[in-house]
Amino acid sequence: MSFPHLLPTYARADVAFTHGEGAYLFDEDGRKYLDFGAGVAVNVLGHAHPHLIAALTEQAGKIWHTSNLYRVPGQETLARRLIEATFADTVFFTNSGVEAIEAAIKTARRYHFANGAPERFRIVTFEGAFHGRTLAAIAAGGQKKYLEGFGPKVEGFDQVPFGDARALAEAITDATGALLIEPIQGEGGLRPVPPEFLRHMRQLCDERGMLLIFDEIQTGIGRTGKLFAHEWAGVTPDIMAIAKGIGGGFPLGACLATADAAKGMTTGTHGTTFGGNPLAMAVGNAVLDVVLKPEFLEHVQRVGNYARQQFASLIADYPDVFEDLRGEGLMLGLKMRVPNTEFIDGLRAHGMLAITAGDNVIRLLPPLIIDESHVREAMEKLSAAAAQL
Ligand SMILES: *Cc1c(COP(=O)(O)O)cnc(C)c1O
Protein backbone atom coordinates (compact mmCIF):
# COMPACT_ATOMS: atom_id res chain seq x y z
CA MET A 1 0.00 0.00 0.00
CA SER A 2 1.36 3.40 -0.87
CA PHE A 3 1.16 6.37 1.44
CA PRO A 4 0.72 9.85 -0.04
CA HIS A 5 4.13 11.38 -0.76
CA LEU A 6 2.77 14.63 0.62
CA LEU A 7 1.64 14.24 4.22
CA PRO A 8 -2.14 14.36 3.79
CA THR A 9 -2.87 17.19 6.25
CA TYR A 10 -4.57 19.29 3.56
CA ALA A 11 -7.83 18.72 1.68
CA ARG A 12 -6.39 20.26 -1.46
CA ALA A 13 -8.48 21.29 -4.45
CA ASP A 14 -7.40 19.38 -7.54
CA VAL A 15 -5.88 22.32 -9.38
CA ALA A 16 -2.30 23.53 -9.82
CA PHE A 17 -1.35 26.99 -11.02
CA THR A 18 1.48 27.60 -13.42
CA HIS A 19 1.67 31.39 -13.40
CA GLY A 20 -0.09 34.53 -12.36
CA GLU A 21 -0.49 38.12 -13.39
CA GLY A 22 -1.97 40.81 -11.18
CA ALA A 23 -5.27 39.53 -9.77
CA TYR A 24 -5.31 36.44 -12.02
CA LEU A 25 -3.93 32.91 -11.84
CA PHE A 26 -3.63 30.40 -14.68
CA ASP A 27 -3.81 26.63 -14.20
CA GLU A 28 -2.12 23.74 -15.99
CA ASP A 29 -4.94 23.62 -18.55
CA GLY A 30 -4.62 27.33 -19.27
CA ARG A 31 -7.82 28.23 -17.39
CA LYS A 32 -7.89 31.73 -15.90
CA TYR A 33 -9.04 32.46 -12.34
CA LEU A 34 -9.84 35.71 -10.58
CA ASP A 35 -7.85 35.34 -7.38
CA PHE A 36 -9.84 36.59 -4.38
CA GLY A 37 -7.84 34.42 -2.00
CA ALA A 38 -4.37 35.85 -2.66
CA GLY A 39 -2.75 32.79 -1.10
CA VAL A 40 -4.62 33.56 2.16
CA ALA A 41 -4.14 37.33 2.24
CA VAL A 42 -0.48 37.09 1.22
CA ASN A 43 -0.14 38.40 -2.34
CA VAL A 44 -1.03 42.00 -1.47
CA LEU A 45 0.46 43.28 -4.75
CA GLY A 46 -0.99 40.42 -6.78
CA HIS A 47 1.05 38.00 -8.84
CA ALA A 48 4.24 38.79 -10.76
CA HIS A 49 4.39 42.41 -9.63
CA PRO A 50 7.30 43.97 -11.60
CA HIS A 51 8.72 45.84 -8.60
CA LEU A 52 8.82 42.66 -6.47
CA ILE A 53 10.34 40.60 -9.28
CA ALA A 54 13.04 43.22 -9.76
CA ALA A 55 13.82 43.40 -6.03
CA LEU A 56 14.03 39.62 -5.61
CA THR A 57 16.05 38.89 -8.73
CA GLU A 58 18.46 41.75 -8.08
CA GLN A 59 19.08 40.45 -4.56
CA ALA A 60 19.34 36.86 -5.85
CA GLY A 61 22.31 37.91 -7.97
CA LYS A 62 24.14 39.35 -4.95
CA ILE A 63 23.71 37.31 -1.77
CA TRP A 64 21.02 34.92 -0.54
CA HIS A 65 21.87 34.09 3.02
CA THR A 66 24.42 34.95 5.65
CA SER A 67 22.63 34.09 8.97
CA ASN A 68 22.04 36.39 11.90
CA LEU A 69 25.65 36.09 13.06
CA TYR A 70 26.35 39.19 10.95
CA ARG A 71 24.63 42.47 10.21
CA VAL A 72 21.98 42.23 7.50
CA PRO A 73 21.52 45.75 6.04
CA GLY A 74 18.10 44.89 4.58
CA GLN A 75 16.88 44.10 8.11
CA GLU A 76 18.09 47.44 9.38
CA THR A 77 16.24 49.26 6.59
CA LEU A 78 13.01 47.28 6.90
CA ALA A 79 13.00 47.55 10.70
CA ARG A 80 13.50 51.32 10.53
CA ARG A 81 10.63 51.67 8.06
CA LEU A 82 8.27 49.49 10.15
CA ILE A 83 9.21 51.44 13.28
CA GLU A 84 8.61 54.79 11.55
CA ALA A 85 5.19 53.59 10.41
CA THR A 86 4.02 52.09 13.74
CA PHE A 87 4.06 52.20 17.56
CA ALA A 88 7.13 49.94 17.64
CA ASP A 89 10.73 50.60 18.67
CA THR A 90 12.22 47.24 17.70
CA VAL A 91 11.66 44.34 15.29
CA PHE A 92 12.51 40.62 15.14
CA PHE A 93 12.20 39.00 11.70
CA THR A 94 10.81 35.50 11.19
CA ASN A 95 9.89 33.24 8.27
CA SER A 96 6.22 32.82 9.10
CA GLY A 97 3.29 34.10 11.06
CA VAL A 98 3.41 31.52 13.79
CA GLU A 99 7.08 32.23 14.48
CA ALA A 100 6.13 35.88 14.92
CA ILE A 101 3.45 34.78 17.42
CA GLU A 102 5.98 32.61 19.26
CA ALA A 103 8.33 35.57 19.44
CA ALA A 104 5.47 37.73 20.74
CA ILE A 105 4.57 35.21 23.47
CA LYS A 106 8.20 34.79 24.50
CA THR A 107 8.71 38.57 24.55
CA ALA A 108 5.69 39.03 26.85
CA ARG A 109 6.84 36.29 29.23
CA ARG A 110 10.39 37.64 29.36
CA TYR A 111 9.09 41.14 30.07
CA HIS A 112 7.55 39.97 33.34
CA PHE A 113 10.57 37.78 34.08
CA ALA A 114 12.79 40.86 33.65
CA ASN A 115 10.44 42.75 35.98
CA GLY A 116 10.96 40.10 38.65
CA ALA A 117 7.47 38.63 38.16
CA PRO A 118 8.07 35.37 36.26
CA GLU A 119 4.75 34.02 37.58
CA ARG A 120 2.92 36.42 35.23
CA PHE A 121 3.32 34.12 32.24
CA ARG A 122 -0.37 33.58 31.51
CA ILE A 123 -2.02 35.09 28.44
CA VAL A 124 -5.75 35.58 27.87
CA THR A 125 -7.02 34.83 24.35
CA PHE A 126 -10.45 34.70 22.68
CA GLU A 127 -12.69 31.94 21.39
CA GLY A 128 -12.56 31.60 17.61
CA ALA A 129 -8.97 32.87 17.56
CA PHE A 130 -6.33 31.54 15.20
CA HIS A 131 -2.67 32.19 15.92
CA GLY A 132 -0.95 29.42 13.93
CA ARG A 133 0.00 25.78 14.36
CA THR A 134 2.98 25.42 16.71
CA LEU A 135 2.27 23.84 20.09
CA ALA A 136 2.12 27.24 21.81
CA ALA A 137 0.01 28.78 19.05
CA ILE A 138 -2.61 26.00 19.11
CA ALA A 139 -2.80 26.44 22.88
CA ALA A 140 -3.28 30.19 22.37
CA GLY A 141 -5.90 29.59 19.65
CA GLY A 142 -7.64 27.11 21.90
CA GLN A 143 -9.52 25.32 19.11
CA LYS A 144 -10.21 21.71 19.96
CA LYS A 145 -9.82 20.52 16.35
CA TYR A 146 -6.21 21.76 16.32
CA LEU A 147 -5.30 20.61 19.84
CA GLU A 148 -6.70 17.07 19.75
CA GLY A 149 -4.14 14.30 19.88
CA PHE A 150 -1.12 16.54 20.29
CA GLY A 151 -0.51 15.85 23.95
CA PRO A 152 -0.80 18.22 26.85
CA LYS A 153 -1.84 21.71 25.85
CA VAL A 154 0.99 24.19 26.44
CA GLU A 155 0.37 25.75 29.81
CA GLY A 156 -0.45 29.40 30.27
CA PHE A 157 -3.37 30.30 28.00
CA ASP A 158 -6.82 31.20 29.30
CA GLN A 159 -9.58 31.64 26.76
CA VAL A 160 -12.71 33.75 27.07
CA PRO A 161 -15.74 34.16 24.77
CA PHE A 162 -15.32 36.65 21.92
CA GLY A 163 -16.14 40.22 22.88
CA ASP A 164 -17.16 39.30 26.45
CA ALA A 165 -15.83 42.05 28.76
CA ARG A 166 -17.13 40.41 31.92
CA ALA A 167 -15.53 37.05 31.15
CA LEU A 168 -12.32 38.89 30.33
CA ALA A 169 -12.36 40.68 33.70
CA GLU A 170 -12.95 37.35 35.47
CA ALA A 171 -10.16 35.59 33.59
CA ILE A 172 -7.50 38.13 34.53
CA THR A 173 -5.55 37.18 37.65
CA ASP A 174 -2.25 38.16 39.22
CA ALA A 175 -0.65 35.56 36.95
CA THR A 176 -1.91 37.22 33.75
CA GLY A 177 0.88 38.90 31.85
CA ALA A 178 -0.73 39.73 28.52
CA LEU A 179 -3.85 39.78 26.37
CA LEU A 180 -3.63 38.47 22.79
CA ILE A 181 -6.18 39.23 20.06
CA GLU A 182 -6.68 39.55 16.30
CA PRO A 183 -8.38 42.93 15.59
CA ILE A 184 -10.48 41.03 13.04
CA GLN A 185 -10.66 37.26 13.44
CA GLY A 186 -9.64 35.86 10.06
CA GLU A 187 -9.91 32.12 10.07
CA GLY A 188 -12.52 32.35 12.85
CA GLY A 189 -15.01 33.82 10.36
CA LEU A 190 -14.16 37.47 9.69
CA ARG A 191 -15.35 38.70 13.06
CA PRO A 192 -14.26 42.31 13.69
CA VAL A 193 -13.53 43.20 17.31
CA PRO A 194 -15.50 46.38 18.15
CA PRO A 195 -13.09 49.34 18.42
CA GLU A 196 -14.39 50.13 21.91
CA PHE A 197 -13.47 46.60 23.01
CA LEU A 198 -9.88 47.08 21.80
CA ARG A 199 -9.76 50.38 23.68
CA HIS A 200 -11.13 48.63 26.78
CA MET A 201 -8.36 46.02 26.49
CA ARG A 202 -5.74 48.77 26.21
CA GLN A 203 -7.09 50.39 29.35
CA LEU A 204 -7.12 47.06 31.25
CA CYS A 205 -3.52 46.42 30.24
CA ASP A 206 -2.44 49.88 31.40
CA GLU A 207 -4.24 49.50 34.73
CA ARG A 208 -3.02 45.98 35.47
CA GLY A 209 0.53 46.13 34.10
CA MET A 210 -0.26 43.64 31.33
CA LEU A 211 1.02 43.75 27.76
CA LEU A 212 -1.37 44.04 24.83
CA ILE A 213 -0.45 41.78 21.89
CA PHE A 214 -2.12 42.16 18.51
CA ASP A 215 -2.00 39.39 15.93
CA GLU A 216 -2.11 41.40 12.69
CA ILE A 217 -0.74 38.58 10.57
CA GLN A 218 -3.82 38.63 8.35
CA THR A 219 -5.20 42.13 8.99
CA GLY A 220 -1.93 44.02 8.48
CA ILE A 221 -0.09 45.62 5.55
CA GLY A 222 -3.05 47.58 4.24
CA ARG A 223 -5.60 44.77 4.17
CA THR A 224 -8.29 46.80 5.98
CA GLY A 225 -7.45 50.14 4.37
CA LYS A 226 -5.07 51.20 7.15
CA LEU A 227 -1.51 49.93 7.36
CA PHE A 228 -2.65 48.02 10.46
CA ALA A 229 -6.24 47.31 11.50
CA HIS A 230 -5.77 48.58 15.06
CA GLU A 231 -5.33 52.10 13.68
CA TRP A 232 -9.11 52.18 13.10
CA ALA A 233 -9.60 51.88 16.88
CA GLY A 234 -7.00 54.50 17.78
CA VAL A 235 -5.08 52.23 20.15
CA THR A 236 -1.65 50.67 19.87
CA PRO A 237 -0.39 47.37 21.23
CA ASP A 238 2.86 46.73 23.10
CA ILE A 239 3.73 43.80 20.86
CA MET A 240 2.47 42.88 17.39
CA ALA A 241 2.92 39.84 15.16
CA ILE A 242 2.82 40.39 11.40
CA ALA A 243 3.47 38.14 8.38
CA LYS A 244 1.44 37.22 5.27
CA GLY A 245 1.23 40.53 3.35
CA ILE A 246 4.64 41.91 4.36
CA GLY A 247 6.39 39.35 2.14
CA GLY A 248 3.97 39.74 -0.78
CA GLY A 249 4.38 35.99 -1.37
CA PHE A 250 7.90 35.50 -0.03
CA PRO A 251 7.94 33.80 3.42
CA LEU A 252 8.39 36.62 5.92
CA GLY A 253 7.05 37.59 9.32
CA ALA A 254 8.03 39.91 12.12
CA CYS A 255 7.44 40.59 15.77
CA LEU A 256 7.29 44.31 16.58
CA ALA A 257 7.48 45.69 20.12
CA THR A 258 7.99 48.80 22.18
CA ALA A 259 11.37 49.17 23.86
CA ASP A 260 9.77 48.59 27.27
CA ALA A 261 7.90 45.43 26.23
CA ALA A 262 11.07 44.05 24.59
CA LYS A 263 13.35 44.65 27.54
CA GLY A 264 13.67 40.96 28.46
CA MET A 265 14.82 39.89 24.99
CA THR A 266 18.53 40.25 25.58
CA THR A 267 21.41 38.63 23.66
CA GLY A 268 20.98 34.89 23.33
CA THR A 269 17.33 34.72 24.44
CA HIS A 270 15.89 34.04 20.96
CA GLY A 271 17.08 33.27 17.46
CA THR A 272 16.45 31.99 13.95
CA THR A 273 18.71 30.77 11.17
CA PHE A 274 16.68 31.97 8.21
CA GLY A 275 14.58 34.77 9.70
CA GLY A 276 15.30 38.13 8.06
CA ASN A 277 17.41 36.68 5.29
CA PRO A 278 18.52 39.06 2.51
CA LEU A 279 16.04 37.70 -0.06
CA ALA A 280 13.10 38.18 2.30
CA MET A 281 14.34 41.64 3.26
CA ALA A 282 14.62 42.74 -0.37
CA VAL A 283 11.02 41.70 -1.00
CA GLY A 284 9.68 43.11 2.28
CA ASN A 285 11.26 46.48 1.52
CA ALA A 286 9.84 46.38 -2.01
CA VAL A 287 6.34 45.64 -0.66
CA LEU A 288 6.61 48.68 1.62
CA ASP A 289 7.81 50.86 -1.30
CA VAL A 290 4.33 50.39 -2.76
CA VAL A 291 2.10 50.02 0.31
CA LEU A 292 3.52 53.07 2.14
CA LYS A 293 2.61 55.43 -0.71
CA PRO A 294 -0.25 57.53 0.73
CA GLU A 295 -2.48 56.90 -2.28
CA PHE A 296 -2.19 53.13 -1.84
CA LEU A 297 -4.24 52.92 1.34
CA GLU A 298 -6.74 55.44 -0.07
CA HIS A 299 -7.10 53.09 -3.02
CA VAL A 300 -7.75 50.10 -0.72
CA GLN A 301 -10.38 52.09 1.18
CA ARG A 302 -12.11 53.24 -2.01
CA VAL A 303 -12.19 49.80 -3.66
CA GLY A 304 -13.08 48.21 -0.30
CA ASN A 305 -16.10 50.49 0.08
CA TYR A 306 -17.19 49.73 -3.45
CA ALA A 307 -16.76 45.98 -2.88
CA ARG A 308 -18.77 46.19 0.33
CA GLN A 309 -21.68 47.93 -1.45
CA GLN A 310 -21.62 45.47 -4.31
CA PHE A 311 -21.31 42.30 -2.24
CA ALA A 312 -24.05 43.51 0.15
CA SER A 313 -26.48 43.47 -2.77
CA LEU A 314 -25.81 39.75 -3.19
CA ILE A 315 -27.64 39.10 0.06
CA ALA A 316 -30.79 40.76 -1.32
CA ASP A 317 -30.44 39.00 -4.68
CA TYR A 318 -29.73 35.51 -3.29
CA PRO A 319 -31.15 35.39 0.25
CA ASP A 320 -31.11 31.57 0.26
CA VAL A 321 -27.36 31.53 -0.42
CA PHE A 322 -25.88 34.54 1.43
CA GLU A 323 -26.76 35.62 4.95
CA ASP A 324 -24.43 38.40 5.97
CA LEU A 325 -21.43 40.51 4.88
CA ARG A 326 -18.61 41.23 7.33
CA GLY A 327 -15.14 42.69 7.49
CA GLU A 328 -13.25 45.83 6.67
CA GLY A 329 -11.44 47.17 3.59
CA LEU A 330 -10.47 44.28 1.34
CA MET A 331 -10.86 41.72 4.11
CA LEU A 332 -14.47 40.78 3.52
CA GLY A 333 -16.47 37.71 4.44
CA LEU A 334 -19.83 36.40 3.28
CA LYS A 335 -21.65 34.22 5.76
CA MET A 336 -23.33 31.48 3.80
CA ARG A 337 -26.65 29.68 4.09
CA VAL A 338 -25.22 26.82 1.99
CA PRO A 339 -22.05 24.90 2.96
CA ASN A 340 -19.11 27.27 2.33
CA THR A 341 -16.91 24.46 0.97
CA GLU A 342 -19.51 23.56 -1.66
CA PHE A 343 -19.87 27.19 -2.70
CA ILE A 344 -16.11 27.66 -3.02
CA ASP A 345 -15.94 24.62 -5.32
CA GLY A 346 -18.75 26.02 -7.48
CA LEU A 347 -17.10 29.42 -7.57
CA ARG A 348 -13.82 27.90 -8.70
CA ALA A 349 -15.65 26.18 -11.55
CA HIS A 350 -16.76 29.69 -12.57
CA GLY A 351 -13.14 30.86 -12.56
CA MET A 352 -12.87 32.57 -9.19
CA LEU A 353 -10.95 31.70 -6.02
CA ALA A 354 -12.04 32.51 -2.47
CA ILE A 355 -11.26 30.92 0.88
CA THR A 356 -13.36 29.29 3.56
CA ALA A 357 -13.37 30.44 7.18
CA GLY A 358 -15.04 29.32 10.39
CA ASP A 359 -18.74 30.01 11.05
CA ASN A 360 -19.59 28.95 7.46
CA VAL A 361 -18.06 32.09 5.96
CA ILE A 362 -16.26 32.57 2.65
CA ARG A 363 -13.36 35.00 2.80
CA LEU A 364 -12.79 37.45 -0.03
CA LEU A 365 -9.16 38.53 0.30
CA PRO A 366 -8.12 39.88 -3.11
CA PRO A 367 -4.76 41.41 -3.90
CA LEU A 368 -4.93 45.04 -2.73
CA ILE A 369 -4.13 46.27 -6.26
CA ILE A 370 -7.55 45.33 -7.65
CA ASP A 371 -9.86 48.05 -8.93
CA GLU A 372 -13.61 48.39 -9.38
CA SER A 373 -13.59 46.33 -12.58
CA HIS A 374 -12.28 43.31 -10.65
CA VAL A 375 -15.05 43.77 -8.09
CA ARG A 376 -17.64 43.79 -10.88
CA GLU A 377 -16.11 40.65 -12.34
CA ALA A 378 -16.23 39.03 -8.88
CA MET A 379 -19.91 40.01 -8.63
CA GLU A 380 -20.66 38.26 -11.91
CA LYS A 381 -18.90 35.08 -10.79
CA LEU A 382 -20.40 35.08 -7.28
CA SER A 383 -23.86 35.63 -8.80
CA ALA A 384 -23.36 32.86 -11.35
CA ALA A 385 -22.21 30.43 -8.66
CA ALA A 386 -25.15 31.39 -6.43
CA ALA A 387 -27.67 31.12 -9.26
CA GLN A 388 -26.52 27.60 -9.99
CA LEU A 389 -27.41 26.38 -6.49
C1 LIG B 1 -2.05 32.87 8.99
C2 LIG B 1 -2.18 33.32 10.39
C3 LIG B 1 -1.30 32.86 11.39
C4 LIG B 1 -0.23 31.84 11.12
O1 LIG B 1 0.67 32.25 10.14
P1 LIG B 1 1.60 31.14 9.42
O2 LIG B 1 2.45 31.94 8.50
O3 LIG B 1 0.69 30.18 8.74
O4 LIG B 1 2.38 30.47 10.49
C5 LIG B 1 -1.45 33.36 12.67
N1 LIG B 1 -2.41 34.26 12.96
C6 LIG B 1 -3.26 34.72 12.03
C7 LIG B 1 -4.29 35.74 12.40
C8 LIG B 1 -3.19 34.26 10.72
O5 LIG B 1 -4.07 34.70 9.80
Ligand as a Chemical Component Dictionary entry (heavy atoms), coordinates in Angstrom:
data_LIG
# 
_chem_comp.id                   LIG 
_chem_comp.type                 NON-POLYMER 
_chem_comp.pdbx_formal_charge   0 
_chem_comp.three_letter_code    LIG 
# 
loop_
_chem_comp_atom.comp_id 
_chem_comp_atom.atom_id 
_chem_comp_atom.alt_atom_id 
_chem_comp_atom.type_symbol 
_chem_comp_atom.charge 
_chem_comp_atom.model_Cartn_x 
_chem_comp_atom.model_Cartn_y 
_chem_comp_atom.model_Cartn_z 
_chem_comp_atom.pdbx_ordinal 
LIG C1 C1 C 0 -2.049 32.874 8.986  1  
LIG C2 C2 C 0 -2.178 33.317 10.389 2  
LIG C3 C3 C 0 -1.304 32.861 11.388 3  
LIG C4 C4 C 0 -0.231 31.839 11.122 4  
LIG O1 O1 O 0 0.668  32.249 10.141 5  
LIG P1 P1 P 0 1.602  31.137 9.422  6  
LIG O2 O2 O 0 2.448  31.938 8.498  7  
LIG O3 O3 O 0 0.690  30.183 8.737  8  
LIG O4 O4 O 0 2.378  30.471 10.490 9  
LIG C5 C5 C 0 -1.452 33.360 12.672 10 
LIG N1 N1 N 0 -2.414 34.264 12.959 11 
LIG C6 C6 C 0 -3.265 34.724 12.029 12 
LIG C7 C7 C 0 -4.291 35.737 12.403 13 
LIG C8 C8 C 0 -3.187 34.259 10.718 14 
LIG O5 O5 O 0 -4.065 34.695 9.796  15 
# 
loop_
_chem_comp_bond.comp_id 
_chem_comp_bond.atom_id_1 
_chem_comp_bond.atom_id_2 
_chem_comp_bond.value_order 
_chem_comp_bond.pdbx_ordinal 
LIG C1 C2 SING 1  
LIG C2 C3 SING 2  
LIG C2 C8 DOUB 3  
LIG C3 C4 SING 4  
LIG C3 C5 DOUB 5  
LIG C4 O1 SING 6  
LIG O1 P1 SING 7  
LIG P1 O2 DOUB 8  
LIG P1 O3 SING 9  
LIG P1 O4 SING 10 
LIG C5 N1 SING 11 
LIG N1 C6 DOUB 12 
LIG C6 C7 SING 13 
LIG C6 C8 SING 14 
LIG C8 O5 SING 15 
# 
